[in-house]
Amino acid sequence: MKKLLFLLSAVCASMLYSCDNNSTAPEPTMEEPHKIVVYQVFPRLFGNTNTTNKPWGTLEENGVGKFNDFTDKALQEIRDLGVTHIWYTGVPHHAVIRDYTAYGISNDDPDVVKGRAGSPYAVKDYYQVNPDLAVDPANRMQEFEALIARTHQHGMKVVIDIVPNHVARRYEGLNNPMGVLDFGAEDDTSVEYQRDNNFYYIPGEPFKVPAPLDGYKPIGGEQHPLADGKFDENPAKWTGNGSRDPQPHFYDWYETVKVNYGVKPDGSKDFPALPAEFEGEDFQSHYKYWKDQEVPSSWKKFKDIALFWIDKGVDGFRYDMAEMVPVEFWSYMNSAIKMKNPEAFLLAEIYNPKAYRDYIHLGKMDYLYDKVELYDTLKNIIQGKGSTDNIIPIQAGLADIGRHMLHFLENHDEQRIASPEFAGKAEKAKPAAVISSTIDQGPMMIYFGQEVGEPGEEDAGFGKPSRTSIFDYIGVPNHQKWMNGVEFDGGQLSEEEKALRDFYRRLLNLTLNSPALMGEYQEIHSHNRQHTEWYNDKVFSYVRWSDQQRLLVVSNFDATDTFGFELEIPNELILVWKLSGGSFDLEEKLYGKHKTKLEIEDGKGRLRVDLAPLESWILELPM
């Protein structure tokens, strides 16, 4: 029998979710520990009502969303979905193929820009926002500041990207605060490396545009005065993914250049070491340690950028490819952010489980992507390639840091669930969504359009379908049906799509307001695999509890079969809960349609469960 896995306890006093279809879930007070729900959204795509979707289409042809499209109605609908934080993706000004010279912005070269609208991860000016997103580009910062204020008025926090590992091939800070110099402005370009250079160089070698593959032509082959197969960069800089070739490969991150954090080309570190005992220290101690240390120039520049946005009212950051930047830098920057806003939300994209604890404890990250463990495991199960048995070691291995792991089933890098390449049908991920959002204390994230089954099937230009394009101007069809013009009321959704959104609304609000989900966890799957007839590895079950609430979660991943069985609650759990013999009525909290009884006899608990295909029950046990 599995040993009890105890996560960090937290006292919750939030009210329980109402099963009334017409009611909105009560909000937890900010003093109470509660689940975090992140809604990732591209402003470029969110408010676009244009349905043309021409490959490589211009902004005028295909349309573009604006900051102002996040109206009070739109924001309230997002909040009512059960969202606490909105990650506005693609806000900092990045390279884009559109003429903004009337606003003092230089034109970007299509030879080193991916797509027509450009990659949000090739930032050109960190002290300004993307001019595409403003009704009046001259007033673009003020329009974003107004969006920050509106988001806060609707009870949600604002998260934006910081991309510390790389910047656009031609970085051009036109809006730097007084005394702030551009990246590379003071670099010694005659050497490959110098500690306070912001970039790495390849002395004596000019940059060469990558040789195209598969018939690729910038902006689809359209004539453009800068699309000549050349880009003026001499000497060449290292490319964003670390390529040291003056002509990077087509699949390298050739639109970006790598930032130097004081890591020498041989991998040795040219900055003070962080003492190992700081793993257990708070952010104040980390801040104090770095205050008198000499650190590389790039560290200071990114710290100043982060604090600039905190001063604007931004509540936190999603850090792109955080593990490509030394953990000591994160200690330095994150502690400075927390000194200004102790509640700042700091999320790292990281894919190396061996480094997780360093980036949490030494790097002072709040949350990390749980991609290569829970996401990949659930995707395999959804696709019929894996067993629910595989969830057990994942959660056991993360037990000490589970509250730091952010779970998701979609984001801009991953395939849409409804795409044929993933599941072909959005509903197939419903049991995985239940597990992702309830299995531990970590936040849950959904990607805009996920809640209405967006399939990501458009050929936008750069890149392939199955992912909604982040590089081109495009409409997002299912999401547009929910938008219903500018009504944001789901008026054009099918009944199936409405039901899917209702499922996510119920689930996210339930998780947001359940004290048990900030408490303890024990899987009961392995016990039932050994002792329960008809229970199988298409099903998964566990319990969550606090001193205020007890929940039992059981999910069926099979898309065609119903499974019925007498689910057992192990004796050790009955003892922990101090339950005596007898019968207890259980209520299903997600839809309120099912009732069952927990019968306790001889120290064991049993309850009848009959799960329809793709159905989950979240049962509340009386206290």
C-alpha positions in Angstrom: 0.0 0.0 0.0 1.3 3.5 -0.9 2.5 5.5 2.0 0.6 8.7 2.6 2.0 11.7 0.7 1.7 14.8 2.8 2.1 18.1 1.0 2.4 21.4 2.8 -0.8 22.1 4.8 -2.6 25.4 4.4 -5.6 26.7 6.3 -8.4 27.7 4.0 -11.6 29.4 4.8 -13.1 29.9 1.4 -16.7 29.1 0.6 -17.6 26.1 -1.4 -18.6 26.3 -5.0 -22.4 26.4 -5.7 -23.8 23.8 -8.1 -26.5 26.3 -9.2 -26.0 26.7 -12.9 -27.0 30.4 -12.8 -24.8 31.4 -9.9 -21.2 32.7 -9.9 -18.8 31.1 -7.5 -17.9 33.2 -4.4 -14.4 34.6 -4.6 -11.9 33.7 -1.9 -10.5 36.7 0.0 -6.9 37.4 -0.9 -5.8 36.7 2.7 -6.8 33.1 2.3 -4.6 30.5 0.6 -6.3 29.5 -2.7 -5.6 27.9 -6.0 -4.3 30.1 -8.8 -5.8 29.9 -12.3 -3.9 31.5 -15.1 -5.5 32.4 -18.4 -2.9 32.7 -21.2 -4.0 35.0 -24.1 -2.5 36.7 -27.1 -3.9 40.2 -27.3 -2.9 40.1 -31.0 -5.4 37.2 -31.5 -8.0 37.6 -28.7 -10.1 40.5 -30.1 -9.6 39.9 -33.8 -13.1 39.4 -35.4 -11.7 39.1 -39.0 -12.3 35.6 -40.5 -10.3 36.0 -43.7 -7.3 33.9 -42.5 -5.2 34.3 -45.7 -1.8 32.6 -45.3 0.9 35.3 -44.7 -2.0 37.9 -44.7 -1.3 41.5 -43.7 -2.8 43.1 -40.6 -5.2 44.9 -43.0 -6.2 41.6 -44.6 -6.4 39.3 -41.6 -7.0 41.7 -38.8 -5.4 42.1 -35.4 -6.6 42.3 -31.8 -6.0 45.3 -29.6 -5.6 46.0 -25.9 -8.9 47.8 -26.0 -10.7 44.6 -27.1 -10.4 43.5 -23.5 -13.5 45.3 -22.6 -15.2 45.2 -19.2 -17.6 42.6 -20.5 -14.7 40.4 -21.9 -12.7 40.7 -18.7 -15.7 39.8 -16.5 -16.4 36.7 -18.6 -12.8 35.7 -18.1 -13.0 36.3 -14.4 -16.3 34.3 -14.2 -14.5 31.4 -15.9 -12.6 31.1 -12.6 -9.4 33.0 -13.5 -7.2 34.8 -11.1 -4.3 35.8 -13.3 -4.2 36.8 -17.0 -0.9 36.2 -18.8 -1.0 38.7 -21.7 1.5 37.1 -24.2 3.4 39.2 -26.7 3.1 42.6 -25.0 6.8 43.9 -25.1 7.6 45.4 -28.5 9.0 42.7 -30.7 10.2 42.7 -34.3 7.3 42.9 -36.7 7.0 43.3 -40.5 4.9 46.4 -40.7 5.9 50.0 -41.4 5.8 52.1 -38.2 8.5 54.6 -39.2 5.9 57.4 -38.7 6.3 56.6 -35.0 10.1 56.7 -35.1 10.4 52.9 -35.2 12.8 51.3 -37.7 11.5 48.6 -40.1 12.4 45.1 -39.3 14.1 42.8 -41.8 12.0 39.8 -43.0 15.1 37.7 -43.3 15.4 37.6 -39.5 11.8 37.8 -38.5 9.6 34.6 -38.2 6.2 35.3 -39.7 4.7 38.6 -40.7 3.5 39.6 -37.2 6.8 38.4 -35.7 7.7 36.2 -32.7 6.8 37.6 -29.3 10.1 36.1 -28.1 12.2 38.4 -30.3 11.9 41.5 -28.2 13.1 44.7 -29.9 12.4 47.3 -27.1 11.8 46.2 -23.5 10.6 49.6 -22.5 7.7 49.8 -24.9 4.8 47.6 -26.1 3.9 46.1 -29.4 2.5 48.9 -31.7 0.2 46.4 -33.4 -1.8 46.2 -30.2 -2.8 49.8 -29.9 -5.6 51.7 -31.6 -3.2 54.7 -31.6 0.4 53.4 -31.8 1.6 56.8 -30.5 -0.4 56.1 -27.4 0.4 52.4 -27.1 1.9 52.5 -23.6 -1.1 54.4 -22.2 -3.5 51.9 -23.8 -1.7 49.0 -22.1 -1.6 50.9 -18.7 -5.4 51.2 -19.1 -5.7 47.5 -19.7 -3.7 46.8 -16.5 -6.1 49.0 -14.6 -9.2 47.3 -16.1 -7.8 43.9 -15.3 -7.2 44.9 -11.7 -10.7 46.3 -11.5 -12.1 42.9 -12.4 -10.1 41.2 -9.6 -7.4 39.6 -11.7 -3.6 40.0 -11.7 -1.5 40.9 -14.8 1.4 38.7 -16.0 3.6 39.5 -19.0 6.6 37.8 -20.6 10.3 38.6 -19.9 12.6 36.7 -22.3 16.0 36.9 -20.6 17.9 34.4 -22.7 17.8 36.3 -26.0 16.6 39.5 -27.7 15.7 40.4 -31.3 18.6 40.3 -33.8 18.3 44.1 -34.0 17.5 45.4 -30.6 16.6 49.1 -30.6 15.5 50.7 -27.4 13.8 54.0 -28.3 12.1 54.4 -25.0 14.8 53.7 -22.5 14.6 55.6 -19.1 17.1 58.3 -18.5 20.6 56.8 -18.2 19.7 53.3 -19.5 21.8 52.2 -22.5 20.8 49.6 -25.1 21.9 46.0 -24.9 25.3 45.9 -26.6 25.8 49.7 -26.6 29.1 49.4 -24.7 30.2 45.9 -25.9 33.7 45.2 -27.0 32.9 43.5 -30.3 36.5 42.5 -30.9 36.3 39.6 -28.5 34.1 36.6 -28.3 33.4 37.1 -24.6 33.9 39.8 -22.0 32.0 39.7 -18.7 30.1 43.0 -19.2 29.4 42.5 -22.9 25.7 41.9 -23.3 26.3 39.6 -26.3 28.7 36.9 -27.5 30.5 37.7 -30.7 32.2 35.8 -33.6 35.1 38.2 -34.4 36.0 38.6 -38.0 32.8 36.8 -39.2 29.8 38.6 -40.6 26.3 37.1 -40.0 24.8 35.1 -42.8 21.0 34.5 -43.1 20.2 30.8 -42.7 19.8 28.7 -45.9 16.1 28.2 -46.2 14.5 24.7 -46.1 11.4 23.2 -47.7 10.9 26.1 -50.1 10.6 28.7 -47.4 10.5 32.4 -48.4 10.2 35.2 -45.9 6.6 36.6 -45.7 5.6 34.0 -48.2 7.7 35.3 -51.0 6.1 38.8 -51.1 8.4 41.5 -52.5 9.9 43.6 -49.7 12.9 46.0 -49.9 14.7 44.3 -47.0 13.9 40.7 -48.0 17.1 40.1 -50.0 18.7 37.2 -48.1 21.0 39.5 -46.2 21.2 41.1 -42.8 23.9 43.5 -41.7 25.5 42.2 -38.5 29.3 42.3 -38.3 30.8 40.7 -36.4 28.1 38.0 -36.1 26.6 37.3 -32.7 25.8 34.0 -31.1 22.2 33.0 -31.9 19.6 32.8 -29.2 19.7 29.0 -28.8 23.5 29.1 -28.4 24.6 28.5 -31.9 28.1 29.8 -32.5 27.9 29.6 -36.3 27.9 32.9 -38.2 25.3 31.3 -40.4 22.9 29.5 -38.0 20.7 26.6 -39.2 17.2 27.3 -40.4 15.9 25.5 -37.3 18.0 27.6 -34.9 16.5 30.6 -33.2 18.1 32.8 -35.9 15.7 35.8 -35.3 17.4 36.3 -31.9 20.8 36.8 -30.3 21.9 35.2 -27.1 22.4 37.4 -24.0 25.6 37.0 -22.0 25.1 36.6 -18.2 28.8 36.2 -17.4 29.0 32.6 -18.4 32.3 32.0 -20.3 32.3 30.1 -23.6 33.7 27.1 -21.8 30.7 27.2 -19.4 32.6 28.5 -16.3 31.0 31.3 -14.3 32.4 34.8 -14.2 30.3 36.1 -11.2 30.1 35.5 -7.5 28.8 32.1 -6.3 25.6 31.9 -4.3 26.4 30.0 -1.1 24.7 26.6 -0.9 23.0 27.4 2.4 21.0 30.1 0.6 18.7 27.3 -0.6 16.8 27.7 2.6 16.9 31.5 2.8 14.1 33.9 2.0 14.1 36.5 -0.7 15.2 39.3 1.7 18.4 37.4 2.5 19.0 36.8 -1.2 18.5 40.5 -1.9 20.9 41.5 0.9 23.5 39.1 -0.4 23.6 40.6 -3.9 23.3 44.2 -2.8 27.1 44.6 -2.5 28.2 42.1 -5.1 29.6 43.1 -8.5 27.4 41.4 -11.2 27.5 41.4 -15.0 25.9 44.2 -17.0 23.1 42.0 -18.4 21.9 41.2 -14.9 21.4 44.9 -14.1 19.7 45.6 -17.4 17.1 42.8 -16.9 16.5 43.7 -13.2 15.8 47.3 -14.3 13.4 46.1 -17.0 11.5 43.9 -14.5 11.2 46.7 -12.0 10.1 49.1 -14.7 7.1 46.9 -15.4 6.3 46.3 -11.7 6.1 50.0 -11.4 3.6 50.1 -14.2 1.4 47.8 -12.2 2.3 44.4 -13.8 1.9 41.7 -11.1 4.4 39.2 -12.4 6.2 37.5 -15.2 6.4 34.4 -17.2 10.1 33.8 -17.9 10.9 32.2 -21.3 13.5 29.4 -21.3 14.6 30.2 -17.8 17.0 27.2 -17.5 19.2 28.7 -20.2 20.1 31.5 -17.8 22.2 30.8 -14.6 20.2 30.3 -11.4 22.3 32.9 -9.6 20.9 35.6 -11.9 17.4 34.5 -10.9 18.2 34.9 -7.2 19.5 38.4 -8.0 16.5 39.5 -10.1 13.7 37.7 -8.3 14.7 38.9 -4.9 14.8 42.5 -6.2 11.3 42.0 -7.6 10.0 40.5 -4.4 11.4 43.4 -2.4 9.3 45.8 -4.5 6.2 43.5 -4.6 6.3 40.5 -2.3 3.2 39.0 -3.9 4.7 39.1 -7.5 3.9 36.0 -9.5 7.1 34.5 -11.0 6.7 31.6 -13.4 9.6 29.9 -15.2 9.5 27.9 -18.4 11.8 25.0 -17.6 12.1 21.4 -18.9 14.9 19.8 -16.8 13.5 18.1 -13.7 16.9 17.8 -12.2 17.1 21.6 -12.0 13.6 22.2 -10.6 14.6 22.5 -7.0 17.6 24.8 -7.7 15.3 27.2 -9.6 12.7 27.2 -6.8 14.9 27.3 -3.8 18.0 29.2 -5.1 16.4 31.0 -8.0 13.4 32.1 -5.9 10.9 31.1 -8.6 7.3 30.7 -7.4 6.2 28.3 -10.1 7.7 26.1 -12.9 6.1 24.5 -15.9 5.1 20.9 -15.2 5.5 19.9 -18.9 7.9 17.0 -19.1 6.3 15.0 -16.3 2.5 15.5 -15.7 1.6 17.1 -19.1 3.5 14.6 -21.1 2.1 11.7 -19.1 -1.5 12.9 -19.4 -1.1 13.5 -23.1 0.1 9.9 -23.6 -3.0 8.7 -21.6 -5.4 10.8 -23.7 -3.8 9.5 -26.9 -4.2 5.9 -25.6 -0.4 5.4 -25.4 -0.1 5.3 -21.6 -1.5 4.0 -18.4 -2.9 6.0 -15.5 -0.5 4.0 -13.3 2.2 6.3 -14.6 0.7 9.3 -12.8 1.6 7.8 -9.4 5.5 8.1 -9.6 5.2 11.5 -11.2 3.3 13.0 -8.2 5.4 11.0 -5.7 8.6 12.5 -7.2 7.2 16.0 -7.0 5.6 15.7 -3.6 8.0 18.2 -1.9 7.6 20.8 -4.6 4.1 20.1 -5.9 2.7 23.4 -4.9 5.3 25.1 -7.2 4.3 23.2 -10.3 2.0 24.9 -12.8 -0.2 22.5 -14.8 -1.6 22.9 -18.2 -3.0 21.0 -21.2 -2.5 23.7 -23.8 -0.2 26.7 -24.3 1.2 28.5 -27.3 4.0 25.9 -27.7 1.8 22.8 -27.5 -0.7 21.3 -29.9 -4.3 22.2 -29.5 -6.2 19.3 -27.8 -8.8 19.3 -30.5 -6.2 19.0 -33.3 -5.9 15.6 -35.0 -2.3 15.5 -34.0 -3.3 15.6 -30.3 -6.7 14.1 -29.5 -9.0 15.2 -32.3 -11.7 16.1 -29.9 -11.5 18.6 -27.0 -13.7 16.6 -24.7 -11.1 13.8 -24.6 -9.0 16.0 -22.3 -11.8 16.5 -19.7 -10.5 13.9 -17.2 -6.9 15.3 -17.6 -8.2 18.8 -16.9 -9.8 17.6 -13.7 -6.6 15.9 -12.6 -4.3 18.8 -13.6 -6.4 21.3 -11.6 -7.1 19.2 -8.5 -4.1 16.8 -7.9 -2.0 19.3 -5.9 -1.7 22.8 -4.7 0.0 24.1 -7.9 -1.7 26.6 -10.3 -3.7 25.5 -13.3 -3.3 27.3 -16.6 -5.6 27.3 -19.7 -4.9 28.8 -23.1 -7.5 31.0 -24.6 -9.8 29.0 -26.9 -9.1 25.8 -25.0 -12.4 26.2 -23.2 -14.3 26.2 -26.5 -12.4 23.4 -28.3 -10.2 25.5 -30.6 -8.5 23.0 -33.1 -5.7 25.2 -34.3 -6.1 24.1 -37.9 -5.3 27.4 -39.8 -2.4 27.7 -42.2 -1.3 31.2 -41.1 2.1 31.3 -42.8 5.1 30.6 -40.7 4.8 27.2 -39.0 2.2 24.4 -39.3 -1.3 23.8 -38.1 -2.2 22.1 -34.8 -0.9 25.1 -32.9 -2.6 28.5 -33.2 0.0 30.7 -34.9 2.1 33.0 -32.7 3.9 34.4 -35.8 1.2 35.7 -38.1 -2.0 37.7 -38.2 -4.8 35.2 -37.9 -8.3 34.8 -36.6 -9.1 32.1 -34.0 -12.4 30.5 -35.2 -13.9 28.8 -32.2 -12.8 31.7 -30.0 -14.4 34.1 -32.4 -17.7 32.2 -32.1 -17.5 32.8 -28.4 -16.7 36.5 -28.9 -19.9 36.8 -31.1 -18.7 40.0 -32.5 -17.9 42.1 -29.4 -20.7 40.6 -27.2 -18.4 38.0 -25.5 -21.4 35.9 -24.8 -20.8 32.6 -26.7 -23.7 33.4 -29.0 -22.3 31.6 -32.0 -21.0 28.5 -30.2 -22.5 25.1 -30.8 -24.2 23.3 -27.9 -21.2 21.0 -27.6 -18.8 24.0 -27.4 -21.1 25.7 -24.8 -21.1 22.6 -22.8 -17.2 22.4 -22.9 -16.9 26.0 -21.7 -19.4 25.3 -18.9 -17.3 22.3 -17.9 -14.2 24.5 -17.5 -16.2 27.2 -15.7 -17.5 24.7 -13.2 -14.1 23.0 -12.7 -12.0 26.2 -12.4 -14.4 27.8 -10.0 -14.6 24.7 -7.9 -10.8 24.4 -7.7 -10.5 28.1 -6.9 -12.8 27.8 -3.9 -12.0 24.4 -2.4 -10.0 24.4 0.9 -9.2 20.7 0.4 -7.1 21.6 -2.7 -4.7 23.6 -0.5 -4.3 20.6 1.8 -3.1 17.0 1.7 -3.0 14.4 -1.1 -3.1 10.6 -1.2 -3.6 8.5 -4.3 -5.9 5.5 -3.8 -5.5 4.3 -7.3 -2.8 1.7 -6.5 -4.9 0.2 -3.7 -8.0 -0.1 -6.0 -5.9 -1.6 -8.8 -5.0 -4.4 -6.4 -8.3 -4.9 -4.6 -11.2 -3.6 -6.7 -12.9 -5.7 -9.4 -13.5 -3.8 -12.7 -11.2 -1.0 -11.6 -8.5 -0.5 -14.3 -5.7 1.7 -15.7 -8.2 3.9 -17.7 -9.3 5.2 -14.3 -7.5 7.3 -11.7 -8.5 8.2 -8.1 -7.2 10.1 -5.2 -8.3 12.1 -2.2 -7.6 15.7 -1.1 -8.3 17.1 2.3 -7.8 19.9 4.8 -9.3 20.5 8.2 -12.3 22.1 6.5 -13.1 19.8 3.6 -12.6 16.3 2.2 -12.7 15.5 -1.5 -12.5 12.3 -3.4 -11.6 12.6 -7.1 -12.1 9.7 -9.6 -11.8 10.1 -13.4 -12.4 7.9 -16.5 -10.1 8.5 -19.4 -11.9 6.0 -21.7 -13.8 7.7 -24.5 -16.2 4.8 -25.2 -16.7 2.6 -22.1 -18.5 3.1 -18.8 -16.9 1.7 -15.7 -18.7 0.7 -12.5 -17.1 -0.6 -9.4 -17.1 -0.5 -5.6 -14.3 2.0 -4.9 -12.3 1.3 -1.7 -11.0 3.8 0.8 -8.0 2.2 2.5 -8.0 1.6 6.2 -5.1 4.0 6.9 -7.1 6.9 5.4 -10.2 6.0 7.4 -8.0 6.2 10.5 -6.4 9.6 9.4 -9.9 11.0 8.9 -11.1 9.5 12.2 -14.2 8.0 10.7 -16.1 5.3 12.6 -18.4 2.7 11.0 -21.6 3.8 9.3 -23.0 5.3 6.2 -22.1 8.8 4.8 -23.9 10.6 2.0 -21.5 12.0 -0.6 -22.3 14.7 -3.1 -20.7 15.2 -6.5 -19.6 18.8 -6.7 -18.8 19.4 -10.4 -22.3 19.0 -11.7 -24.3 17.9 -8.6 -26.0 15.1 -10.6 -24.7 12.1 -8.7 -25.1 11.0 -5.1 -23.5 8.0 -3.5 -22.9 6.6 -0.1 -19.6 5.8 1.7 -20.1 2.6 3.7 -17.6 2.0 6.4 -17.3 -1.5 7.9 -14.3 -3.2 9.6 -12.2 -0.1 9.0 -12.6 -0.1 5.3 -14.7 2.3 3.2 -16.6 1.4 0.0 -18.7 3.5 -2.3 -20.4 2.7 -5.6 -19.0 4.6 -8.6 -20.4 4.4 -12.2 -18.4 6.6 -14.5 -19.6 7.4 -18.0 -16.9 7.8 -20.8 -14.6 10.8 -20.0 -16.6 11.5 -16.8 -15.1 12.6 -13.5 -16.6 12.7 -10.1 -15.4 15.2 -7.4 -17.2 13.9 -4.3 -17.3 15.8 -1.0 -17.2 13.7 2.2 -19.0 15.2 5.2 -16.7 16.6 7.9 
